[in-house]
């Protein structure tokens, strides 16, 4: 489902949530790469990292369809440069003027929504997101959940058409997806994955996860031996060592610490 959301590029608002020590920006770049390969125009409104750092790894042949609006160098507009993104441009009209009139689907990337929410009220940001995501425009916004109260996050998730929440499950990156279909049906799914060097996504298969989490089990066949339990003699068919603890089985019964279970 994650690859489907990424590759289809349906219009609307997609909210990508991460936290400390989670690679939300790398996952964001995978959606940018997918949009560029579909031939869409991509406009990135970046505030948290320099352009060179954000665009590192994007192939030069895809760069002509990519426009980076730099809000990192001079967000307060002290240099009076018309090319740099400032706080004054963070409005529906300001962003639309920078994007211009484009035919076909346009993808707008906000990196990050947390930076904008620290400087704009919630109702203004919600209005901007809803207006920008109308028509054939897709808005992909990154937000750092550990910087905001639950009520604010709840308001934004109710506004979004798709939500991808990143978590770390025992060293495996997991995406919790929620997608609202046009019919009104809500689909949820949890999917472990990894981000490849070329910004593609690879699903971690169930077999791989089980192999990583598998507990070492050793089986000892004791044949005709006898094992006294609670003062009685029982024929031990086999014993199994699980996580360093020896568990014994006799005639279909399992004995753990001298008790039949």
C-alpha positions in Angstrom: 0.0 0.0 0.0 2.9 2.4 0.7 4.3 1.9 -2.8 0.8 2.4 -4.2 0.4 5.7 -2.4 3.8 6.8 -3.5 3.6 5.7 -7.2 0.0 6.8 -8.0 0.4 10.3 -6.8 -3.3 11.1 -6.2 -4.2 14.8 -5.7 -4.9 16.0 -2.2 -3.0 16.4 1.0 -0.5 13.8 2.2 0.8 14.2 5.7 4.1 12.5 6.5 4.8 12.5 10.3 8.2 11.6 11.9 10.0 12.3 15.1 13.5 12.5 16.5 15.9 9.9 15.0 13.4 9.0 12.3 14.4 9.6 8.6 11.3 11.5 7.6 13.1 13.7 5.1 14.6 10.7 3.2 11.1 9.2 2.9 9.9 12.6 1.7 12.6 12.4 -1.0 11.2 9.1 -2.2 7.8 10.8 -3.0 9.6 13.6 -4.8 11.5 11.1 -7.0 8.3 9.3 -7.8 6.6 12.5 -8.8 9.6 13.5 -11.0 9.5 10.1 -12.7 5.8 10.6 -13.5 6.8 13.8 -15.3 5.1 16.2 -12.8 6.4 19.6 -11.9 7.6 19.5 -8.3 7.9 22.7 -6.1 9.8 22.3 -2.8 9.3 24.9 -0.2 12.2 24.3 2.1 13.0 25.9 5.4 15.0 23.5 7.6 18.0 22.4 5.5 20.1 24.1 2.7 19.1 23.4 -0.9 22.4 21.5 -1.6 21.7 19.1 1.3 18.1 18.5 0.3 18.6 17.9 -3.4 21.7 15.7 -2.9 21.1 12.4 -4.7 18.5 13.6 -7.2 19.6 12.7 -10.7 20.5 15.7 -12.9 18.2 14.5 -15.7 15.2 15.0 -13.4 16.3 18.4 -12.1 14.6 20.5 -14.9 11.2 19.6 -13.5 12.2 20.5 -9.9 12.0 24.0 -8.4 13.4 24.6 -5.0 12.1 27.7 -3.2 14.8 28.5 -0.6 13.4 29.6 2.7 16.5 28.5 4.6 18.9 31.3 3.7 16.8 34.3 4.5 13.4 33.5 6.0 13.0 37.0 7.5 13.7 38.8 4.2 16.6 40.9 5.4 18.4 40.6 2.0 15.4 41.8 0.1 15.9 39.1 -2.6 13.0 38.3 -4.8 14.3 34.7 -5.3 14.4 33.7 -1.7 11.4 32.4 0.1 10.3 34.5 3.2 7.5 34.4 5.8 5.5 36.8 3.6 5.2 34.2 0.9 3.5 31.7 3.2 0.0 32.2 2.0 -2.2 30.7 -0.6 -1.7 33.6 -3.0 2.0 33.8 -2.3 2.6 30.1 -3.0 0.4 30.1 -6.1 2.2 33.1 -7.5 5.5 31.2 -7.1 4.2 28.1 -8.7 2.5 29.9 -11.6 0.0 28.4 -14.0 0.9 24.8 -14.8 -1.0 22.3 -16.8 -1.3 18.8 -15.4 -0.6 17.6 -11.9 1.7 19.7 -9.7 3.3 18.4 -6.5 4.0 20.9 -3.7 6.4 19.8 -0.9 6.5 21.6 2.4 9.6 20.9 4.5 8.5 21.3 7.0 5.1 22.0 8.3 6.5 22.2 11.8 8.6 25.2 10.8 5.5 27.0 9.4 3.3 26.2 12.4 5.9 27.8 14.7 5.3 31.1 12.9 1.7 30.9 11.6 -1.5 30.2 13.5 -3.1 26.8 13.1 -6.3 28.0 11.4 -4.3 29.9 8.8 -2.1 26.9 8.0 -5.2 24.6 7.7 -6.9 27.1 5.3 -3.7 27.3 3.2 -3.3 23.5 3.0 -7.0 22.9 2.0 -6.9 25.6 -0.7 -3.5 24.4 -2.1 -4.6 20.8 -2.3 -7.7 21.5 -4.5 -7.9 20.4 -8.1 -5.0 18.5 -9.6 -2.5 19.7 -7.0 -0.9 17.3 -4.5 0.6 18.7 -1.3 3.1 16.5 0.6 3.9 18.0 4.0 6.5 16.8 6.5 5.7 17.4 10.2 7.7 16.5 13.4 5.1 15.1 15.8 7.3 15.5 18.9 7.2 19.3 18.5 3.4 19.7 18.7 0.6 19.0 21.1 -1.9 16.1 20.3 -4.8 18.5 19.6 -2.9 20.3 16.9 -1.8 17.0 15.3 -5.4 15.7 15.4 -6.7 18.8 13.5 -4.1 18.3 10.8 -4.8 14.5 10.4 -8.5 15.2 10.0 -7.7 17.6 7.2 -5.4 15.2 5.3 -6.4 12.7 2.6 -3.5 10.4 3.4 -1.4 10.1 6.5 1.9 8.2 6.8 3.2 7.9 10.4 6.8 6.7 10.8 7.8 4.6 13.8 10.9 2.5 14.6 9.9 -1.1 15.6 13.0 -2.8 16.9 15.3 -1.2 14.4 12.9 -1.7 11.5 11.3 1.4 10.0 7.5 1.0 9.9 4.9 3.1 8.1 1.4 3.4 9.6 -0.8 4.4 6.7 -4.3 5.9 6.8 -6.0 6.7 3.5 -9.4 8.2 2.9 -10.9 7.1 -0.4 -13.2 9.2 -2.5 -16.0 6.9 -1.5 -15.5 7.9 2.1 -14.0 4.6 3.1 -10.9 4.8 5.4 -8.2 2.2 4.8 -5.4 1.6 7.3 -2.3 -0.6 7.1 1.0 -1.1 8.9 4.0 -1.8 6.6 7.7 -2.2 7.5 10.1 -0.9 4.8 13.5 0.5 4.0 14.7 3.4 1.9 17.2 2.5 -0.8 20.1 4.6 -1.9 18.3 5.7 -5.1 15.3 6.9 -3.0 13.1 3.9 -3.9 11.2 2.0 -1.2 11.6 -1.7 -0.4 9.1 -3.6 1.7 10.6 -5.7 4.4 9.0 -9.1 3.9 7.4 -11.1 6.8 10.0 -13.9 6.4 12.8 -11.5 6.9 11.3 -10.0 10.0 10.7 -13.4 11.5 14.3 -14.4 10.7 15.5 -11.4 12.6 13.3 -11.9 15.6 13.5 -15.7 15.7 14.4 -17.2 19.1 17.1 -19.8 18.9 15.6 -23.2 19.6 17.5 -26.4 20.2 15.8 -29.8 20.4 17.4 -32.7 22.4 16.0 -36.2 21.7 16.5 -38.2 24.9 15.2 -41.5 23.6 14.5 -44.0 26.5 15.9 -41.7 29.3 13.9 -40.9 32.5 13.4 -37.6 34.2 12.1 -37.3 37.8 9.4 -34.6 38.3 7.8 -34.0 41.6 9.2 -37.3 42.9 7.7 -39.3 40.0 9.3 -40.9 37.0 8.1 -39.9 33.5 9.4 -41.0 30.1 11.0 -37.9 28.5 10.4 -37.9 24.8 12.4 -34.7 24.1 13.6 -31.4 25.6 13.6 -28.0 24.0 15.9 -25.2 24.9 14.3 -21.8 24.3 16.3 -18.6 25.1 18.6 -20.6 27.3 15.9 -22.3 29.4 15.4 -26.1 29.1 11.8 -27.2 28.8 10.8 -30.9 28.8 8.0 -32.7 27.0 6.6 -36.1 28.2 3.9 -38.1 26.5 2.4 -34.9 24.9 2.6 -32.8 28.1 5.0 -29.9 28.6 6.8 -29.5 31.9 8.1 -26.0 32.8 9.7 -25.5 36.2 8.2 -28.8 37.4 4.6 -28.1 36.4 2.5 -29.6 33.7 1.3 -26.9 31.3 
